[in-house]
Amino acid sequence: MDWQNVINLGGGAALAVVGWFARQLWDSVKELKADIGDLRLHVSETYVKKSEVDTLRGDMEKRFDRLEQMIARLYDKIDAKADK
């Protein structure tokens, strides 16, 4: 076997490996595109409605009002103790 055959076999093997790797990348990109399409569909179907956000905002405001009242009572107690 001469050197030309060795080089041809080595080059052919290298190109086969590169081709296999490129095919794997191509398949992965196609799969990711499909996943992104599914994600877009899922996100568009399961968005938060304005009424739900308003309800949540109202609940949060009630809780923050309650926290403000509790903090105000704590400050009043601290001021009452400091005055004694």
Summary of the structure (lengths in Angstrom):
residues: 84
radius of gyration: 33.8
end to end distance: 106.3
largest distance: 106.3
contacts: 154
relative contact order: 0.04
helix: 92%
strand: 0%
